[in-house]
């Protein structure tokens, strides 16, 4: 009886994909959480849901990255943007994804030059396309942040940010990723 019920529930969910959200931190970044001079902690985790996807990213740039926001589309509902993190100082640059058609492009990785602050950022998509570098403060090492590839056979898609920001810079930056859960055993 239990097996029949489980099969029936699985059949009802055929063709639907469910997602899980996760906050991924910058690797090897050990900051004192009590040190308020490093800025205010933030996270887009509570601002988004698992049924939205990125269509573009707005980056505000002076010599470094001063502000970030992701523009999202919901599967059902109106488009919206995550709150602007940092500030709107400097020049606004927008990296737009190709979301029309069957093979929707996703942001799957960010690359950063980080010293005391995030000096430069670049976005990498599921199609292998890379944005230009935003910001002009290089450091010796590029830090890569992406979802855990072992959690899903599909790419983990970036749909938000987390970290620490001061008035016009970031001392720490992480990502909110969306993992597709295992598919239904029944196909459409």
Helices and strands as residue ranges (DSSP letters): H 2-12, E 19-24, G 36-38, E 40-43, G 45-47, E 52-61, E 65-74, E 80-81, E 85-86, E 91-96, E 107-114, E 118-125, E 142-146, G 149-151, E 157-165, E 170-180
